[in-house]
Amino acid sequence: MEREYAVGWGTLALINAGLAQGKGRSAPGWFLGSLLLGPLATLLIVALPRIQLHSD
């Protein structure tokens, strides 16, 4: 049972990294944060606005 829990948590961290990258945020940083925060990190990623990159 614990192994499945760890696999699910790791999968969620990978998904969160992809979501964060799509919003212009650090994928590795959010991956590590997701390992600690889990579903709360998903909520934060979804709630935070997209980072706009300014091209001059």
mmCIF file as gemmi writes it, N, C-alpha and C atoms, coordinates in Angstrom:
data_model
loop_
_atom_site.group_PDB
_atom_site.id
_atom_site.type_symbol
_atom_site.label_atom_id
_atom_site.label_alt_id
_atom_site.label_comp_id
_atom_site.label_asym_id
_atom_site.label_entity_id
_atom_site.label_seq_id
_atom_site.pdbx_PDB_ins_code
_atom_site.Cartn_x
_atom_site.Cartn_y
_atom_site.Cartn_z
_atom_site.occupancy
_atom_site.B_iso_or_equiv
_atom_site.pdbx_formal_charge
_atom_site.auth_seq_id
_atom_site.auth_asym_id
_atom_site.pdbx_PDB_model_num
ATOM 1 N N . MET Axp A 1 ? 0.817 -1.197 0 1 0 ? 1 A 1
ATOM 2 C CA . MET Axp A 1 ? 0 0 0 1 0 ? 1 A 1
ATOM 3 C C . MET Axp A 1 ? 0.864 1.265 0 1 0 ? 1 A 1
ATOM 4 N N . GLU Axp A 2 ? 1.937 1.279 0.771 1 0 ? 2 A 1
ATOM 5 C CA . GLU Axp A 2 ? 2.795 2.46 0.841 1 0 ? 2 A 1
ATOM 6 C C . GLU Axp A 2 ? 3.472 2.738 -0.49 1 0 ? 2 A 1
ATOM 7 N N . ARG Axp A 3 ? 3.804 1.696 -1.234 1 0 ? 3 A 1
ATOM 8 C CA . ARG Axp A 3 ? 4.456 1.883 -2.528 1 0 ? 3 A 1
ATOM 9 C C . ARG Axp A 3 ? 3.532 2.593 -3.505 1 0 ? 3 A 1
ATOM 10 N N . GLU Axp A 4 ? 2.267 2.212 -3.532 1 0 ? 4 A 1
ATOM 11 C CA . GLU Axp A 4 ? 1.308 2.861 -4.421 1 0 ? 4 A 1
ATOM 12 C C . GLU Axp A 4 ? 1.119 4.325 -4.04 1 0 ? 4 A 1
ATOM 13 N N . TYR Axp A 5 ? 1.133 4.593 -2.751 1 0 ? 5 A 1
ATOM 14 C CA . TYR Axp A 5 ? 1.002 5.965 -2.265 1 0 ? 5 A 1
ATOM 15 C C . TYR Axp A 5 ? 2.18 6.804 -2.752 1 0 ? 5 A 1
ATOM 16 N N . ALA Axp A 6 ? 3.382 6.265 -2.652 1 0 ? 6 A 1
ATOM 17 C CA . ALA Axp A 6 ? 4.585 6.983 -3.087 1 0 ? 6 A 1
ATOM 18 C C . ALA Axp A 6 ? 4.578 7.2 -4.592 1 0 ? 6 A 1
ATOM 19 N N . VAL Axp A 7 ? 4.139 6.219 -5.354 1 0 ? 7 A 1
ATOM 20 C CA . VAL Axp A 7 ? 4.067 6.361 -6.81 1 0 ? 7 A 1
ATOM 21 C C . VAL Axp A 7 ? 3.061 7.446 -7.178 1 0 ? 7 A 1
ATOM 22 N N . GLY Axp A 8 ? 1.92 7.461 -6.533 1 0 ? 8 A 1
ATOM 23 C CA . GLY Axp A 8 ? 0.91 8.487 -6.792 1 0 ? 8 A 1
ATOM 24 C C . GLY Axp A 8 ? 1.404 9.881 -6.439 1 0 ? 8 A 1
ATOM 25 N N . TRP Axp A 9 ? 2.103 10.004 -5.312 1 0 ? 9 A 1
ATOM 26 C CA . TRP Axp A 9 ? 2.628 11.293 -4.878 1 0 ? 9 A 1
ATOM 27 C C . TRP Axp A 9 ? 3.68 11.79 -5.873 1 0 ? 9 A 1
ATOM 28 N N . GLY Axp A 10 ? 4.538 10.893 -6.328 1 0 ? 10 A 1
ATOM 29 C CA . GLY Axp A 10 ? 5.559 11.256 -7.319 1 0 ? 10 A 1
ATOM 30 C C . GLY Axp A 10 ? 4.948 11.646 -8.651 1 0 ? 10 A 1
ATOM 31 N N . THR Axp A 11 ? 3.9 10.924 -9.054 1 0 ? 11 A 1
ATOM 32 C CA . THR Axp A 11 ? 3.21 11.258 -10.298 1 0 ? 11 A 1
ATOM 33 C C . THR Axp A 11 ? 2.571 12.63 -10.199 1 0 ? 11 A 1
ATOM 34 N N . LEU Axp A 12 ? 1.966 12.936 -9.082 1 0 ? 12 A 1
ATOM 35 C CA . LEU Axp A 12 ? 1.367 14.255 -8.874 1 0 ? 12 A 1
ATOM 36 C C . LEU Axp A 12 ? 2.441 15.34 -8.944 1 0 ? 12 A 1
ATOM 37 N N . ALA Axp A 13 ? 3.61 15.081 -8.397 1 0 ? 13 A 1
ATOM 38 C CA . ALA Axp A 13 ? 4.707 16.054 -8.441 1 0 ? 13 A 1
ATOM 39 C C . ALA Axp A 13 ? 5.134 16.31 -9.887 1 0 ? 13 A 1
ATOM 40 N N . LEU Axp A 14 ? 5.185 15.262 -10.71 1 0 ? 14 A 1
ATOM 41 C CA . LEU Axp A 14 ? 5.53 15.43 -12.126 1 0 ? 14 A 1
ATOM 42 C C . LEU Axp A 14 ? 4.466 16.241 -12.864 1 0 ? 14 A 1
ATOM 43 N N . ILE Axp A 15 ? 3.215 15.953 -12.592 1 0 ? 15 A 1
ATOM 44 C CA . ILE Axp A 15 ? 2.115 16.694 -13.216 1 0 ? 15 A 1
ATOM 45 C C . ILE Axp A 15 ? 2.182 18.162 -12.802 1 0 ? 15 A 1
ATOM 46 N N . ASN Axp A 16 ? 2.431 18.41 -11.531 1 0 ? 16 A 1
ATOM 47 C CA . ASN Axp A 16 ? 2.531 19.789 -11.049 1 0 ? 16 A 1
ATOM 48 C C . ASN Axp A 16 ? 3.694 20.525 -11.699 1 0 ? 16 A 1
ATOM 49 N N . ALA Axp A 17 ? 4.808 19.834 -11.915 1 0 ? 17 A 1
ATOM 50 C CA . ALA Axp A 17 ? 5.952 20.463 -12.588 1 0 ? 17 A 1
ATOM 51 C C . ALA Axp A 17 ? 5.561 20.89 -13.997 1 0 ? 17 A 1
ATOM 52 N N . GLY Axp A 18 ? 4.816 20.053 -14.702 1 0 ? 18 A 1
ATOM 53 C CA . GLY Axp A 18 ? 4.351 20.405 -16.041 1 0 ? 18 A 1
ATOM 54 C C . GLY Axp A 18 ? 3.384 21.572 -16.019 1 0 ? 18 A 1
ATOM 55 N N . LEU Axp A 19 ? 2.466 21.578 -15.058 1 0 ? 19 A 1
ATOM 56 C CA . LEU Axp A 19 ? 1.525 22.695 -14.923 1 0 ? 19 A 1
ATOM 57 C C . LEU Axp A 19 ? 2.273 23.996 -14.636 1 0 ? 19 A 1
ATOM 58 N N . ALA Axp A 20 ? 3.24 23.928 -13.743 1 0 ? 20 A 1
ATOM 59 C CA . ALA Axp A 20 ? 4.002 25.125 -13.377 1 0 ? 20 A 1
ATOM 60 C C . ALA Axp A 20 ? 4.791 25.649 -14.575 1 0 ? 20 A 1
ATOM 61 N N . GLN Axp A 21 ? 5.405 24.765 -15.321 1 0 ? 21 A 1
ATOM 62 C CA . GLN Axp A 21 ? 6.175 25.176 -16.49 1 0 ? 21 A 1
ATOM 63 C C . GLN Axp A 21 ? 5.262 25.843 -17.524 1 0 ? 21 A 1
ATOM 64 N N . GLY Axp A 22 ? 4.069 25.316 -17.682 1 0 ? 22 A 1
ATOM 65 C CA . GLY Axp A 22 ? 3.112 25.9 -18.605 1 0 ? 22 A 1
ATOM 66 C C . GLY Axp A 22 ? 2.667 27.291 -18.195 1 0 ? 22 A 1
ATOM 67 N N . LYS Axp A 23 ? 2.809 27.621 -16.917 1 0 ? 23 A 1
ATOM 68 C CA . LYS Axp A 23 ? 2.44 28.952 -16.42 1 0 ? 23 A 1
ATOM 69 C C . LYS Axp A 23 ? 3.671 29.844 -16.258 1 0 ? 23 A 1
ATOM 70 N N . GLY Axp A 24 ? 4.803 29.419 -16.809 1 0 ? 24 A 1
ATOM 71 C CA . GLY Axp A 24 ? 6.007 30.243 -16.762 1 0 ? 24 A 1
ATOM 72 C C . GLY Axp A 24 ? 6.764 30.179 -15.453 1 0 ? 24 A 1
ATOM 73 N N . ARG Axp A 25 ? 6.527 29.162 -14.671 1 0 ? 25 A 1
ATOM 74 C CA . ARG Axp A 25 ? 7.187 29.022 -13.372 1 0 ? 25 A 1
ATOM 75 C C . ARG Axp A 25 ? 8.235 27.914 -13.427 1 0 ? 25 A 1
ATOM 76 N N . SER Axp A 26 ? 9.027 27.792 -12.401 1 0 ? 26 A 1
ATOM 77 C CA . SER Axp A 26 ? 10.122 26.838 -12.34 1 0 ? 26 A 1
ATOM 78 C C . SER Axp A 26 ? 9.603 25.405 -12.163 1 0 ? 26 A 1
ATOM 79 N N . ALA Axp A 27 ? 9.787 24.592 -13.167 1 0 ? 27 A 1
ATOM 80 C CA . ALA Axp A 27 ? 9.34 23.196 -13.077 1 0 ? 27 A 1
ATOM 81 C C . ALA Axp A 27 ? 10.091 22.426 -11.987 1 0 ? 27 A 1
ATOM 82 N N . PRO Axp A 28 ? 11.439 22.501 -11.927 1 0 ? 28 A 1
ATOM 83 C CA . PRO Axp A 28 ? 12.14 21.768 -10.858 1 0 ? 28 A 1
ATOM 84 C C . PRO Axp A 28 ? 11.76 22.25 -9.455 1 0 ? 28 A 1
ATOM 85 N N . GLY Axp A 29 ? 11.585 23.552 -9.315 1 0 ? 29 A 1
ATOM 86 C CA . GLY Axp A 29 ? 11.204 24.09 -8.01 1 0 ? 29 A 1
ATOM 87 C C . GLY Axp A 29 ? 9.833 23.606 -7.572 1 0 ? 29 A 1
ATOM 88 N N . TRP Axp A 30 ? 8.876 23.625 -8.496 1 0 ? 30 A 1
ATOM 89 C CA . TRP Axp A 30 ? 7.531 23.164 -8.165 1 0 ? 30 A 1
ATOM 90 C C . TRP Axp A 30 ? 7.485 21.648 -7.996 1 0 ? 30 A 1
ATOM 91 N N . PHE Axp A 31 ? 8.355 20.929 -8.697 1 0 ? 31 A 1
ATOM 92 C CA . PHE Axp A 31 ? 8.425 19.479 -8.493 1 0 ? 31 A 1
ATOM 93 C C . PHE Axp A 31 ? 8.821 19.192 -7.045 1 0 ? 31 A 1
ATOM 94 N N . LEU Axp A 32 ? 9.876 19.86 -6.588 1 0 ? 32 A 1
ATOM 95 C CA . LEU Axp A 32 ? 10.339 19.642 -5.208 1 0 ? 32 A 1
ATOM 96 C C . LEU Axp A 32 ? 9.299 20.125 -4.197 1 0 ? 32 A 1
ATOM 97 N N . GLY Axp A 33 ? 8.693 21.267 -4.486 1 0 ? 33 A 1
ATOM 98 C CA . GLY Axp A 33 ? 7.65 21.767 -3.597 1 0 ? 33 A 1
ATOM 99 C C . GLY Axp A 33 ? 6.462 20.823 -3.531 1 0 ? 33 A 1
ATOM 100 N N . SER Axp A 34 ? 6.157 20.212 -4.658 1 0 ? 34 A 1
ATOM 101 C CA . SER Axp A 34 ? 5.033 19.278 -4.714 1 0 ? 34 A 1
ATOM 102 C C . SER Axp A 34 ? 5.31 18.006 -3.924 1 0 ? 34 A 1
ATOM 103 N N . LEU Axp A 35 ? 6.566 17.615 -3.859 1 0 ? 35 A 1
ATOM 104 C CA . LEU Axp A 35 ? 6.903 16.441 -3.047 1 0 ? 35 A 1
ATOM 105 C C . LEU Axp A 35 ? 6.59 16.71 -1.576 1 0 ? 35 A 1
ATOM 106 N N . LEU Axp A 36 ? 6.706 17.964 -1.173 1 0 ? 36 A 1
ATOM 107 C CA . LEU Axp A 36 ? 6.412 18.331 0.209 1 0 ? 36 A 1
ATOM 108 C C . LEU Axp A 36 ? 4.933 18.657 0.427 1 0 ? 36 A 1
ATOM 109 N N . LEU Axp A 37 ? 4.33 19.379 -0.526 1 0 ? 37 A 1
ATOM 110 C CA . LEU Axp A 37 ? 2.973 19.895 -0.335 1 0 ? 37 A 1
ATOM 111 C C . LEU Axp A 37 ? 1.874 19.053 -0.965 1 0 ? 37 A 1
ATOM 112 N N . GLY Axp A 38 ? 2.231 18.24 -1.957 1 0 ? 38 A 1
ATOM 113 C CA . GLY Axp A 38 ? 1.257 17.37 -2.624 1 0 ? 38 A 1
ATOM 114 C C . GLY Axp A 38 ? 0.113 18.128 -3.263 1 0 ? 38 A 1
ATOM 115 N N . PRO Axp A 39 ? -1.115 17.74 -2.971 1 0 ? 39 A 1
ATOM 116 C CA . PRO Axp A 39 ? -2.279 18.366 -3.604 1 0 ? 39 A 1
ATOM 117 C C . PRO Axp A 39 ? -2.41 19.862 -3.317 1 0 ? 39 A 1
ATOM 118 N N . LEU Axp A 40 ? -1.877 20.327 -2.21 1 0 ? 40 A 1
ATOM 119 C CA . LEU Axp A 40 ? -1.907 21.754 -1.922 1 0 ? 40 A 1
ATOM 120 C C . LEU Axp A 40 ? -1.104 22.527 -2.974 1 0 ? 40 A 1
ATOM 121 N N . ALA Axp A 41 ? 0 21.949 -3.428 1 0 ? 41 A 1
ATOM 122 C CA . ALA Axp A 41 ? 0.794 22.591 -4.481 1 0 ? 41 A 1
ATOM 123 C C . ALA Axp A 41 ? -0.015 22.688 -5.772 1 0 ? 41 A 1
ATOM 124 N N . THR Axp A 42 ? -0.812 21.677 -6.076 1 0 ? 42 A 1
ATOM 125 C CA . THR Axp A 42 ? -1.667 21.721 -7.27 1 0 ? 42 A 1
ATOM 126 C C . THR Axp A 42 ? -2.624 22.894 -7.171 1 0 ? 42 A 1
ATOM 127 N N . LEU Axp A 43 ? -3.229 23.063 -6.037 1 0 ? 43 A 1
ATOM 128 C CA . LEU Axp A 43 ? -4.154 24.176 -5.825 1 0 ? 43 A 1
ATOM 129 C C . LEU Axp A 43 ? -3.44 25.516 -6.002 1 0 ? 43 A 1
ATOM 130 N N . LEU Axp A 44 ? -2.244 25.637 -5.462 1 0 ? 44 A 1
ATOM 131 C CA . LEU Axp A 44 ? -1.49 26.884 -5.592 1 0 ? 44 A 1
ATOM 132 C C . LEU Axp A 44 ? -1.14 27.172 -7.049 1 0 ? 44 A 1
ATOM 133 N N . ILE Axp A 45 ? -0.697 26.165 -7.777 1 0 ? 45 A 1
ATOM 134 C CA . ILE Axp A 45 ? -0.329 26.359 -9.18 1 0 ? 45 A 1
ATOM 135 C C . ILE Axp A 45 ? -1.53 26.824 -9.985 1 0 ? 45 A 1
ATOM 136 N N . VAL Axp A 46 ? -2.657 26.203 -9.754 1 0 ? 46 A 1
ATOM 137 C CA . VAL Axp A 46 ? -3.866 26.561 -10.496 1 0 ? 46 A 1
ATOM 138 C C . VAL Axp A 46 ? -4.341 27.966 -10.113 1 0 ? 46 A 1
ATOM 139 N N . ALA Axp A 47 ? -4.22 28.336 -8.856 1 0 ? 47 A 1
ATOM 140 C CA . ALA Axp A 47 ? -4.724 29.624 -8.383 1 0 ? 47 A 1
ATOM 141 C C . ALA Axp A 47 ? -3.807 30.794 -8.744 1 0 ? 47 A 1
ATOM 142 N N . LEU Axp A 48 ? -2.504 30.545 -8.821 1 0 ? 48 A 1
ATOM 143 C CA . LEU Axp A 48 ? -1.575 31.629 -9.122 1 0 ? 48 A 1
ATOM 144 C C . LEU Axp A 48 ? -1.687 32.041 -10.588 1 0 ? 48 A 1
ATOM 145 N N . PRO Axp A 49 ? -1.527 33.33 -10.865 1 0 ? 49 A 1
ATOM 146 C CA . PRO Axp A 49 ? -1.621 33.785 -12.255 1 0 ? 49 A 1
ATOM 147 C C . PRO Axp A 49 ? -0.402 33.358 -13.073 1 0 ? 49 A 1
ATOM 148 N N . ARG Axp A 50 ? -0.598 33.32 -14.383 1 0 ? 50 A 1
ATOM 149 C CA . ARG Axp A 50 ? 0.488 33.006 -15.312 1 0 ? 50 A 1
ATOM 150 C C . ARG Axp A 50 ? 1.503 34.146 -15.265 1 0 ? 50 A 1
ATOM 151 N N . ILE Axp A 51 ? 2.783 33.808 -15.334 1 0 ? 51 A 1
ATOM 152 C CA . ILE Axp A 51 ? 3.832 34.815 -15.373 1 0 ? 51 A 1
ATOM 153 C C . ILE Axp A 51 ? 3.99 35.285 -16.811 1 0 ? 51 A 1
ATOM 154 N N . GLN Axp A 52 ? 3.834 36.599 -17.005 1 0 ? 52 A 1
ATOM 155 C CA . GLN Axp A 52 ? 3.962 37.172 -18.339 1 0 ? 52 A 1
ATOM 156 C C . GLN Axp A 52 ? 5.422 37.572 -18.556 1 0 ? 52 A 1
ATOM 157 N N . LEU Axp A 53 ? 6.022 37.051 -19.61 1 0 ? 53 A 1
ATOM 158 C CA . LEU Axp A 53 ? 7.384 37.423 -19.967 1 0 ? 53 A 1
ATOM 159 C C . LEU Axp A 53 ? 7.313 38.594 -20.932 1 0 ? 53 A 1
ATOM 160 N N . HIS Axp A 54 ? 8.009 39.666 -20.592 1 0 ? 54 A 1
ATOM 161 C CA . HIS Axp A 54 ? 7.992 40.868 -21.424 1 0 ? 54 A 1
ATOM 162 C C . HIS Axp A 54 ? 9.133 40.794 -22.422 1 0 ? 54 A 1
ATOM 163 N N . SER Axp A 55 ? 8.837 40.93 -23.686 1 0 ? 55 A 1
ATOM 164 C CA . SER Axp A 55 ? 9.881 40.967 -24.703 1 0 ? 55 A 1
ATOM 165 C C . SER Axp A 55 ? 9.975 42.398 -25.228 1 0 ? 55 A 1
ATOM 166 N N . ASP Axp A 56 ? 11.169 42.957 -25.061 1 0 ? 56 A 1
ATOM 167 C CA . ASP Axp A 56 ? 11.383 44.355 -25.474 1 0 ? 56 A 1
ATOM 168 C C . ASP Axp A 56 ? 11.99 44.433 -26.844 1 0 ? 56 A 1
